[in-house]
Amino acid sequence: MAHEKRGRQAVTEEQLLQIKQMAETMRYGSISLIFQDGILVQIDRSEKIRVTSS
């Protein structure tokens, strides 16, 4: 599944679970994954809130 680099997984099962939980609780937005040397080092979540005028 995940590519190994120097004995480390590119993405761990725990990180996959975090990403899944973020996706399931987000209504509008995006999730960005930041990699360094083939290893996931940061997960950014940007959520939008739609505002409707009354």
mmCIF file as gemmi writes it, N, C-alpha and C atoms, coordinates in Angstrom:
data_model
loop_
_atom_site.group_PDB
_atom_site.id
_atom_site.type_symbol
_atom_site.label_atom_id
_atom_site.label_alt_id
_atom_site.label_comp_id
_atom_site.label_asym_id
_atom_site.label_entity_id
_atom_site.label_seq_id
_atom_site.pdbx_PDB_ins_code
_atom_site.Cartn_x
_atom_site.Cartn_y
_atom_site.Cartn_z
_atom_site.occupancy
_atom_site.B_iso_or_equiv
_atom_site.pdbx_formal_charge
_atom_site.auth_seq_id
_atom_site.auth_asym_id
_atom_site.pdbx_PDB_model_num
ATOM 1 N N . MET Axp A 1 ? 0.83 -1.191 0 1 0 ? 1 A 1
ATOM 2 C CA . MET Axp A 1 ? 0 0 0 1 0 ? 1 A 1
ATOM 3 C C . MET Axp A 1 ? 0.872 1.251 0 1 0 ? 1 A 1
ATOM 4 N N . ALA Axp A 2 ? 1.458 1.608 1.117 1 0 ? 2 A 1
ATOM 5 C CA . ALA Axp A 2 ? 2.265 2.83 1.2 1 0 ? 2 A 1
ATOM 6 C C . ALA Axp A 2 ? 3.702 2.533 0.808 1 0 ? 2 A 1
ATOM 7 N N . HIS Axp A 3 ? 4.307 3.46 0.073 1 0 ? 3 A 1
ATOM 8 C CA . HIS Axp A 3 ? 5.711 3.328 -0.331 1 0 ? 3 A 1
ATOM 9 C C . HIS Axp A 3 ? 6.596 3.556 0.888 1 0 ? 3 A 1
ATOM 10 N N . GLU Axp A 4 ? 7.596 2.724 1.07 1 0 ? 4 A 1
ATOM 11 C CA . GLU Axp A 4 ? 8.509 2.851 2.206 1 0 ? 4 A 1
ATOM 12 C C . GLU Axp A 4 ? 9.736 3.66 1.811 1 0 ? 4 A 1
ATOM 13 N N . LYS Axp A 5 ? 10.142 4.587 2.645 1 0 ? 5 A 1
ATOM 14 C CA . LYS Axp A 5 ? 11.339 5.397 2.426 1 0 ? 5 A 1
ATOM 15 C C . LYS Axp A 5 ? 12.152 5.359 3.715 1 0 ? 5 A 1
ATOM 16 N N . ARG Axp A 6 ? 13.309 4.787 3.671 1 0 ? 6 A 1
ATOM 17 C CA . ARG Axp A 6 ? 14.189 4.658 4.842 1 0 ? 6 A 1
ATOM 18 C C . ARG Axp A 6 ? 13.465 4.035 6.031 1 0 ? 6 A 1
ATOM 19 N N . GLY Axp A 7 ? 12.676 2.985 5.764 1 0 ? 7 A 1
ATOM 20 C CA . GLY Axp A 7 ? 12.015 2.272 6.839 1 0 ? 7 A 1
ATOM 21 C C . GLY Axp A 7 ? 10.745 2.92 7.356 1 0 ? 7 A 1
ATOM 22 N N . ARG Axp A 8 ? 10.33 4.022 6.769 1 0 ? 8 A 1
ATOM 23 C CA . ARG Axp A 8 ? 9.103 4.704 7.217 1 0 ? 8 A 1
ATOM 24 C C . ARG Axp A 8 ? 8.056 4.639 6.13 1 0 ? 8 A 1
ATOM 25 N N . GLN Axp A 9 ? 6.814 4.526 6.536 1 0 ? 9 A 1
ATOM 26 C CA . GLN Axp A 9 ? 5.709 4.54 5.581 1 0 ? 9 A 1
ATOM 27 C C . GLN Axp A 9 ? 5.462 5.967 5.118 1 0 ? 9 A 1
ATOM 28 N N . ALA Axp A 10 ? 5.091 6.119 3.85 1 0 ? 10 A 1
ATOM 29 C CA . ALA Axp A 10 ? 4.752 7.44 3.325 1 0 ? 10 A 1
ATOM 30 C C . ALA Axp A 10 ? 3.543 8.005 4.07 1 0 ? 10 A 1
ATOM 31 N N . VAL Axp A 11 ? 2.531 7.146 4.309 1 0 ? 11 A 1
ATOM 32 C CA . VAL Axp A 11 ? 1.324 7.53 5.035 1 0 ? 11 A 1
ATOM 33 C C . VAL Axp A 11 ? 0.974 6.379 5.974 1 0 ? 11 A 1
ATOM 34 N N . THR Axp A 12 ? 0.829 6.686 7.265 1 0 ? 12 A 1
ATOM 35 C CA . THR Axp A 12 ? 0.516 5.65 8.249 1 0 ? 12 A 1
ATOM 36 C C . THR Axp A 12 ? -0.994 5.416 8.334 1 0 ? 12 A 1
ATOM 37 N N . GLU Axp A 13 ? -1.371 4.314 8.932 1 0 ? 13 A 1
ATOM 38 C CA . GLU Axp A 13 ? -2.793 4.023 9.132 1 0 ? 13 A 1
ATOM 39 C C . GLU Axp A 13 ? -3.447 5.096 9.997 1 0 ? 13 A 1
ATOM 40 N N . GLU Axp A 14 ? -2.72 5.595 10.994 1 0 ? 14 A 1
ATOM 41 C CA . GLU Axp A 14 ? -3.244 6.655 11.87 1 0 ? 14 A 1
ATOM 42 C C . GLU Axp A 14 ? -3.517 7.93 11.074 1 0 ? 14 A 1
ATOM 43 N N . GLN Axp A 15 ? -2.594 8.278 10.175 1 0 ? 15 A 1
ATOM 44 C CA . GLN Axp A 15 ? -2.787 9.473 9.343 1 0 ? 15 A 1
ATOM 45 C C . GLN Axp A 15 ? -3.969 9.291 8.402 1 0 ? 15 A 1
ATOM 46 N N . LEU Axp A 16 ? -4.104 8.099 7.828 1 0 ? 16 A 1
ATOM 47 C CA . LEU Axp A 16 ? -5.255 7.826 6.966 1 0 ? 16 A 1
ATOM 48 C C . LEU Axp A 16 ? -6.553 7.985 7.734 1 0 ? 16 A 1
ATOM 49 N N . LEU Axp A 17 ? -6.579 7.532 8.979 1 0 ? 17 A 1
ATOM 50 C CA . LEU Axp A 17 ? -7.764 7.679 9.813 1 0 ? 17 A 1
ATOM 51 C C . LEU Axp A 17 ? -8.071 9.151 10.077 1 0 ? 17 A 1
ATOM 52 N N . GLN Axp A 18 ? -7.02 9.956 10.354 1 0 ? 18 A 1
ATOM 53 C CA . GLN Axp A 18 ? -7.217 11.4 10.568 1 0 ? 18 A 1
ATOM 54 C C . GLN Axp A 18 ? -7.81 12.056 9.325 1 0 ? 18 A 1
ATOM 55 N N . ILE Axp A 19 ? -7.288 11.721 8.168 1 0 ? 19 A 1
ATOM 56 C CA . ILE Axp A 19 ? -7.773 12.289 6.905 1 0 ? 19 A 1
ATOM 57 C C . ILE Axp A 19 ? -9.227 11.885 6.687 1 0 ? 19 A 1
ATOM 58 N N . LYS Axp A 20 ? -9.547 10.618 6.939 1 0 ? 20 A 1
ATOM 59 C CA . LYS Axp A 20 ? -10.919 10.116 6.778 1 0 ? 20 A 1
ATOM 60 C C . LYS Axp A 20 ? -11.873 10.862 7.705 1 0 ? 20 A 1
ATOM 61 N N . GLN Axp A 21 ? -11.48 11.055 8.97 1 0 ? 21 A 1
ATOM 62 C CA . GLN Axp A 21 ? -12.326 11.77 9.922 1 0 ? 21 A 1
ATOM 63 C C . GLN Axp A 21 ? -12.535 13.219 9.498 1 0 ? 21 A 1
ATOM 64 N N . MET Axp A 22 ? -11.489 13.865 9 1 0 ? 22 A 1
ATOM 65 C CA . MET Axp A 22 ? -11.618 15.239 8.51 1 0 ? 22 A 1
ATOM 66 C C . MET Axp A 22 ? -12.62 15.3 7.361 1 0 ? 22 A 1
ATOM 67 N N . ALA Axp A 23 ? -12.488 14.379 6.425 1 0 ? 23 A 1
ATOM 68 C CA . ALA Axp A 23 ? -13.364 14.364 5.249 1 0 ? 23 A 1
ATOM 69 C C . ALA Axp A 23 ? -14.818 14.12 5.637 1 0 ? 23 A 1
ATOM 70 N N . GLU Axp A 24 ? -15.041 13.247 6.62 1 0 ? 24 A 1
ATOM 71 C CA . GLU Axp A 24 ? -16.403 12.914 7.018 1 0 ? 24 A 1
ATOM 72 C C . GLU Axp A 24 ? -17.097 14.042 7.774 1 0 ? 24 A 1
ATOM 73 N N . THR Axp A 25 ? -16.332 14.933 8.406 1 0 ? 25 A 1
ATOM 74 C CA . THR Axp A 25 ? -16.934 16.011 9.194 1 0 ? 25 A 1
ATOM 75 C C . THR Axp A 25 ? -16.949 17.343 8.449 1 0 ? 25 A 1
ATOM 76 N N . MET Axp A 26 ? -16.404 17.382 7.25 1 0 ? 26 A 1
ATOM 77 C CA . MET Axp A 26 ? -16.326 18.625 6.479 1 0 ? 26 A 1
ATOM 78 C C . MET Axp A 26 ? -17.499 18.72 5.512 1 0 ? 26 A 1
ATOM 79 N N . ARG Axp A 27 ? -18.128 19.882 5.488 1 0 ? 27 A 1
ATOM 80 C CA . ARG Axp A 27 ? -19.239 20.084 4.553 1 0 ? 27 A 1
ATOM 81 C C . ARG Axp A 27 ? -18.749 20.685 3.235 1 0 ? 27 A 1
ATOM 82 N N . TYR Axp A 28 ? -17.991 21.779 3.314 1 0 ? 28 A 1
ATOM 83 C CA . TYR Axp A 28 ? -17.391 22.422 2.142 1 0 ? 28 A 1
ATOM 84 C C . TYR Axp A 28 ? -15.942 22.725 2.485 1 0 ? 28 A 1
ATOM 85 N N . GLY Axp A 29 ? -15.014 22.43 1.618 1 0 ? 29 A 1
ATOM 86 C CA . GLY Axp A 29 ? -13.624 22.765 1.886 1 0 ? 29 A 1
ATOM 87 C C . GLY Axp A 29 ? -12.659 21.84 1.185 1 0 ? 29 A 1
ATOM 88 N N . SER Axp A 30 ? -11.425 21.843 1.682 1 0 ? 30 A 1
ATOM 89 C CA . SER Axp A 30 ? -10.389 21.019 1.066 1 0 ? 30 A 1
ATOM 90 C C . SER Axp A 30 ? -9.418 20.525 2.131 1 0 ? 30 A 1
ATOM 91 N N . ILE Axp A 31 ? -8.746 19.433 1.792 1 0 ? 31 A 1
ATOM 92 C CA . ILE Axp A 31 ? -7.697 18.874 2.63 1 0 ? 31 A 1
ATOM 93 C C . ILE Axp A 31 ? -6.448 18.772 1.754 1 0 ? 31 A 1
ATOM 94 N N . SER Axp A 32 ? -5.339 19.343 2.223 1 0 ? 32 A 1
ATOM 95 C CA . SER Axp A 32 ? -4.078 19.299 1.48 1 0 ? 32 A 1
ATOM 96 C C . SER Axp A 32 ? -3.087 18.444 2.256 1 0 ? 32 A 1
ATOM 97 N N . LEU Axp A 33 ? -2.366 17.592 1.529 1 0 ? 33 A 1
ATOM 98 C CA . LEU Axp A 33 ? -1.347 16.755 2.136 1 0 ? 33 A 1
ATOM 99 C C . LEU Axp A 33 ? 0.022 17.266 1.698 1 0 ? 33 A 1
ATOM 100 N N . ILE Axp A 34 ? 0.918 17.506 2.658 1 0 ? 34 A 1
ATOM 101 C CA . ILE Axp A 34 ? 2.242 18.029 2.385 1 0 ? 34 A 1
ATOM 102 C C . ILE Axp A 34 ? 3.261 16.921 2.657 1 0 ? 34 A 1
ATOM 103 N N . PHE Axp A 35 ? 4.083 16.627 1.633 1 0 ? 35 A 1
ATOM 104 C CA . PHE Axp A 35 ? 5.086 15.571 1.743 1 0 ? 35 A 1
ATOM 105 C C . PHE Axp A 35 ? 6.483 16.159 1.676 1 0 ? 35 A 1
ATOM 106 N N . GLN Axp A 36 ? 7.399 15.534 2.403 1 0 ? 36 A 1
ATOM 107 C CA . GLN Axp A 36 ? 8.816 15.883 2.348 1 0 ? 36 A 1
ATOM 108 C C . GLN Axp A 36 ? 9.588 14.575 2.235 1 0 ? 36 A 1
ATOM 109 N N . ASP Axp A 37 ? 10.395 14.444 1.209 1 0 ? 37 A 1
ATOM 110 C CA . ASP Axp A 37 ? 11.161 13.22 0.961 1 0 ? 37 A 1
ATOM 111 C C . ASP Axp A 37 ? 10.264 11.986 0.917 1 0 ? 37 A 1
ATOM 112 N N . GLY Axp A 38 ? 9.067 12.137 0.362 1 0 ? 38 A 1
ATOM 113 C CA . GLY Axp A 38 ? 8.157 11.008 0.209 1 0 ? 38 A 1
ATOM 114 C C . GLY Axp A 38 ? 7.395 10.631 1.462 1 0 ? 38 A 1
ATOM 115 N N . ILE Axp A 39 ? 7.501 11.429 2.531 1 0 ? 39 A 1
ATOM 116 C CA . ILE Axp A 39 ? 6.836 11.152 3.798 1 0 ? 39 A 1
ATOM 117 C C . ILE Axp A 39 ? 5.84 12.279 4.084 1 0 ? 39 A 1
ATOM 118 N N . LEU Axp A 40 ? 4.618 11.914 4.481 1 0 ? 40 A 1
ATOM 119 C CA . LEU Axp A 40 ? 3.608 12.902 4.859 1 0 ? 40 A 1
ATOM 120 C C . LEU Axp A 40 ? 4.062 13.62 6.121 1 0 ? 40 A 1
ATOM 121 N N . VAL Axp A 41 ? 4.19 14.945 6.054 1 0 ? 41 A 1
ATOM 122 C CA . VAL Axp A 41 ? 4.66 15.724 7.206 1 0 ? 41 A 1
ATOM 123 C C . VAL Axp A 41 ? 3.617 16.714 7.717 1 0 ? 41 A 1
ATOM 124 N N . GLN Axp A 42 ? 2.577 16.985 6.911 1 0 ? 42 A 1
ATOM 125 C CA . GLN Axp A 42 ? 1.587 17.971 7.338 1 0 ? 42 A 1
ATOM 126 C C . GLN Axp A 42 ? 0.27 17.721 6.634 1 0 ? 42 A 1
ATOM 127 N N . ILE Axp A 43 ? -0.824 17.951 7.365 1 0 ? 43 A 1
ATOM 128 C CA . ILE Axp A 43 ? -2.171 17.87 6.804 1 0 ? 43 A 1
ATOM 129 C C . ILE Axp A 43 ? -2.83 19.217 7.06 1 0 ? 43 A 1
ATOM 130 N N . ASP Axp A 44 ? -3.247 19.904 6 1 0 ? 44 A 1
ATOM 131 C CA . ASP Axp A 44 ? -3.936 21.195 6.118 1 0 ? 44 A 1
ATOM 132 C C . ASP Axp A 44 ? -5.399 21.006 5.782 1 0 ? 44 A 1
ATOM 133 N N . ARG Axp A 45 ? -6.248 21.578 6.617 1 0 ? 45 A 1
ATOM 134 C CA . ARG Axp A 45 ? -7.694 21.533 6.377 1 0 ? 45 A 1
ATOM 135 C C . ARG Axp A 45 ? -8.186 22.964 6.238 1 0 ? 45 A 1
ATOM 136 N N . SER Axp A 46 ? -8.892 23.225 5.153 1 0 ? 46 A 1
ATOM 137 C CA . SER Axp A 46 ? -9.468 24.539 4.92 1 0 ? 46 A 1
ATOM 138 C C . SER Axp A 46 ? -10.962 24.344 4.722 1 0 ? 46 A 1
ATOM 139 N N . GLU Axp A 47 ? -11.751 24.902 5.631 1 0 ? 47 A 1
ATOM 140 C CA . GLU Axp A 47 ? -13.195 24.707 5.555 1 0 ? 47 A 1
ATOM 141 C C . GLU Axp A 47 ? -13.882 26.022 5.234 1 0 ? 47 A 1
ATOM 142 N N . LYS Axp A 48 ? -14.858 25.949 4.357 1 0 ? 48 A 1
ATOM 143 C CA . LYS Axp A 48 ? -15.628 27.115 3.941 1 0 ? 48 A 1
ATOM 144 C C . LYS Axp A 48 ? -16.983 27.102 4.65 1 0 ? 48 A 1
ATOM 145 N N . ILE Axp A 49 ? -17.447 28.28 4.986 1 0 ? 49 A 1
ATOM 146 C CA . ILE Axp A 49 ? -18.781 28.413 5.557 1 0 ? 49 A 1
ATOM 147 C C . ILE Axp A 49 ? -19.597 29.272 4.617 1 0 ? 49 A 1
ATOM 148 N N . ARG Axp A 50 ? -20.652 28.691 4.098 1 0 ? 50 A 1
ATOM 149 C CA . ARG Axp A 50 ? -21.527 29.411 3.171 1 0 ? 50 A 1
ATOM 150 C C . ARG Axp A 50 ? -22.462 30.325 3.962 1 0 ? 50 A 1
ATOM 151 N N . VAL Axp A 51 ? -22.435 31.613 3.613 1 0 ? 51 A 1
ATOM 152 C CA . VAL Axp A 51 ? -23.253 32.606 4.288 1 0 ? 51 A 1
ATOM 153 C C . VAL Axp A 51 ? -24.396 32.99 3.343 1 0 ? 51 A 1
ATOM 154 N N . THR Axp A 52 ? -25.608 32.913 3.868 1 0 ? 52 A 1
ATOM 155 C CA . THR Axp A 52 ? -26.765 33.32 3.058 1 0 ? 52 A 1
ATOM 156 C C . THR Axp A 52 ? -27.337 34.609 3.625 1 0 ? 52 A 1
ATOM 157 N N . SER Axp A 53 ? -27.766 35.515 2.748 1 0 ? 53 A 1
ATOM 158 C CA . SER Axp A 53 ? -28.352 36.768 3.206 1 0 ? 53 A 1
ATOM 159 C C . SER Axp A 53 ? -29.814 36.526 3.571 1 0 ? 53 A 1
ATOM 160 N N . SER Axp A 54 ? -30.284 37.275 4.562 1 0 ? 54 A 1
ATOM 161 C CA . SER Axp A 54 ? -31.669 37.107 5.044 1 0 ? 54 A 1
ATOM 162 C C . SER Axp A 54 ? -32.621 37.982 4.271 1 0 ? 54 A 1
